[in-house]
Amino acid sequence: MTKQKKQRRLTKVLLEIADGMRRSGIMTKADHEKITKRHLGRIAAVQLLSPAEIRSMRERAKMSQSVFAHHLNVTTGYVSQLERGAKHPTGAALALLNVIQRKGIEAIL
């Protein structure tokens, strides 16, 4: 059995236990709601973005690289690297870029 299969099986068992604890009153509703979306498998897939798409989003927002970087909480150099394809966005920057792509820059302002 691979590591991923073991983790999925363990997650499934832990979620079943948590559901049982909630139904029996051992776990509060608030504590049960703290179970992360990752465990429930409901995280929206993030889309990888090309350098041209990132630049296009920034230009549509009528922002300089510096201002765009400020709103993403990254450096101007990082935005430049993303737009040149020297680096690819990851983590929070990738998530914010996906939000901007779907909903526009106003969603994070």
Buried (B, 14 or more C-beta within 10 A) or exposed (E): EEEEEEEEEEBEEEBEEBEEBBEEEEBEEEEEEEBEEEEEEEEEEBEEBEBEBBBBBBEEBEBEBEBBBBBBEBEBEBBBBBBEEEBBBEEEBBBBBBBBBEEEBEEBE
